[in-house]
Amino acid sequence: MRKKIVAGNWKMNTLPAEGVELAKGVVAMRGEVCDCVNFIVCPPFTHLAQVAEALKGSNVELGAQNCAAEAKGAYTGEVAASMIAALGCKYVILGHSERRQYYGETAQTLNKKMEQVYANGLTPIYCVGENLDEREAGNHFAVCKQQIEEVVFNLTEEQFKNLVIAYEPVWAIGTGKTATAEQAQEIHAYIREVLASKFGAAAEECPILYGGSCKPSNAAEIFAKEDVDGGLIGGAALKAEDFIGIGKGFMA
Ligand code: PEP
């Protein structure tokens, strides 16, 4: 049985007090969804510690949205994976399309970040996905394959066992446009095939999340698909009720 995951990417939203309130709201409502669903919240760096405190004693886990490519040293403004781990984070989102697009994050950087994430006992949530032009040109399979080959294929078998993939079509992120459940299943199954070509049967155990305008009203249909193991949630993760409501998609 693959892990079922609903992870919230808060992006650059919430002030510390708001983040703590949101985390407390998620904890308060968490019991409405079975323990078989893993909930993860990924706040901004600035309030990871306070949110960690708010999550204490709950089974809502903590993740960061990024980490540095280097271990430590003279890298002004960067946050090391070791620092994130020390605050109680278990996960780190890597390769989000916003980081690839706005901050020029390349496969080379992502490979270094991956190294740091594993060196510090964290689990990467590695994002892949095509933009609208690539989808319209029918290149979405090739784009995802390349994003996997250039980073995930460099992992050891041991590291691969501790990896979460998020398929996030860029055209669906924050746009209100969602991939259909069929589109999601088609590409998730393909991604699993690509993973299997390198890691064999272990690919069956790798959670692949869907991300892109996922909300309580469409989660059940998408999560019902065989190769969709949950969601990476942006906008709807900023309201505890919606975030938990998405998790309820597994119970429909
Ligand atoms: C995201 O950016 O990871 C995301 C899925 O955003 P949204 O849910 O807002 O489309």
Residues whose N, C-alpha, C, O or C-beta is under 5 A from the ligand:
A	BS01	PEP	N9 A172 I173 G174 T175 G211 G212 S213 C214 L232 I233 G234 G235 A236
